[in-house]
């Protein structure tokens, strides 16, 4: 073991291809820069000073309470991004994380409110419920794809709409919501038992979600499963070429179903940081669109945990600081959505350009190196 | 299966008969037959150099093509033939050098310029719209020439008759066979006024009879004064049709040769740049132990219109340890389905598959691979590689559950990398490292990696579908050698190939597949490529046996060029005395091109 790892260790340094690193950074950086330019133009055209806007965001963003808020939001975005990325890595576009997390959160909140167990049982029960429901909901799209060849994109989009109706149907008082609402007029599930509270870390800037740690663990697990297991290899192979994967012995249909369910189960966790730390119930005010943000974050982060983490932080920062814009000056908060939107569009285009360029560049490099080798060999031949 | 003796041919192998080969120094007017006179060359390329960032694709290329001749351009894959032709056709501009057409110096900035100068190109992959008629395809993009109606039709018929192309203007292209489509492509180019035709590997898709017909067309074209540049790496075809040969290696012209004097072996050596491995005598390695048994296999699947079609019917075959069973057939007659059925990628309608006594009929692809089936797929880009993944990940592909790639459920990248290095070395994969993507290797090196990967797991049965397609001569010989070595150790091989020489040379037995059925069988020792070709078109069935004179002739040609076709098998002759067959046969064949 010791002898065999040694060459591998030495190889690792050479293996870091700085050009490749530079190329992969170029795309997202370029996308962010372009989006800043575009939103500046939009602001300038509407007669406002873009620099002041960015200044407001920057100033607020450096305050410690904003930083904690950013981290908390980023935690949720990260989980959402990981859920989406799991499917993306095998070319499976699970657009349905939105519906999966909302149904998961609803059921989790209901179960959490119905039972009162000690924390070490209550919390896992709630989390498992959310994952199970999310996975089951996603499996519908998986089965449709495997059995009937229905595109998972269409199926999951439709399932999002259906999930909204199902949530509305179940939140009727007397079903998942108590007949008499406790404190407010809004309809919501019963508050969960106190034992379901997830721990938080007290900081200067406020309470930091303990889920940050869960997110980190998820990220590491994601990386390990994909890169260090047979299952992960099969998944990536399927993503790169379904035909080659099938010929290599991957049961593609089972793979589609499995990763759809795993993606859905991860999506079930999206609502958990909020549910277990702040809201404690599921109601009409439960945050929407977290699933869609996950798609953007996964795209920007290139489906890798580190990339998704950075993308989540960026998105969370924009969301948190945007609130300050109308308060501290005459700026529309929506400018942040313009930025987020342009980032996604730019990044998709930029990645494809960079991918093609990189592939071509490597072919040429290999050609050049082989030509050099051949020339050296020819020289030797002549000399001999 | 009778063991067959191999010819012990130890005739002086390539004691370089320099007579026929002239080094290509910048001196013009080499190659071509002497009778062509001193008229201005149809095409004259001088000192062509083309650099791509980091690579020199062409370096100081000199080529003189005389008018009204068939000039063959030979070279291994990746030698720079395509780049050169793209330059001549105006698709790329040379960095240095000059192009002269009919004695006039020209500069092309687009294919349009080349077409205006009377140059036309027939690509390897046909560019025809299936749902249009021949007439519509021909006039498409050339509407201004002769309109799209009666005048165009008359012109097409005129060209067709003039060159014996036998084209039906109102037939739908989708109803045409490969050979006929090719003639449409040629007609399309002539219709646009081409007097210089570039044909890029035109015979790759044809059966022997169709090749002969194509060569007949080329001779007609030549007789009418059209100049043909013929790109190929099939030696005997070049020898039989070309008036002059130029060989390209590593991006530069290494020499011109006179087809009347040069031997196939010398040509092959010019292309590869080193002496080819000589075929060694080979004992039959076929044993009596059954390895693969396929019984009453039947596959029916719905086609695009949803109608059930039987793609394979009543297929029964056995392959024994150490035996190579060759499947001959025109592409699309069920070969691909047969492979996929044995690999477990297509569900069977009926029948059984048994490997080494184990019933695999219901097994998944992965368990079949684990049971010992190695697979060299027909389309390596689609089925054999992850193009955008590094080489070491490609080494894992298909064997992720086996040593050294994984331990239990964990992947073992370190061991996989180490083993990839071994494969790269043992199988001579030319690559700067194992971290580069598979897409950056040339076709031959990709194939060597696949062969290395499959052989590394000591398969019991190897399914080799077109194992040397698109692979250069050097790699071809290596791959054949590797298959033979494994065969000696008891490997059973199912060989599917469109290259009949390869089939005859490598196989111990041959079956012919036609419309999803095995219609004929043959002993490679007693059959010629021509007779196999006949059976492939459905015109013959049962047991094939060619008459002796034809066999002797074929053997002579094979021996003449044994660097290539003979290498896999060590001879296709049984009782005949191959050394008695006069070597002139090949030369006669070559002269037939006059």
Interface residues (C-beta under 8 A of the other chain):
Chain A: X4 X5 X7 X8 X11 X15 X17 X227 X228 X229 X230 X231 X232 X233 X234 X236 X237 X240 X241 X243 X244 X246 X247 X248 X249 X250 X251 X359 X362 X363 X364 X365 X366 X367 X368 X369 X370 X371 X373 X374 X378
Chain B: X52 X53 X54 X55 X56 X250 X343 X345 X364 X365 X366 X367 X368 X369 X370 X375 X377 X382 X383 X384 X385 X386 X387 X388 X389 X393 X396 X397 X398 X399 X400 X401 X406 X409 X410 X411 X413 X414 X415 X417 X418 X430 X431 X432 X435 X436 X437 X439 X440 X441
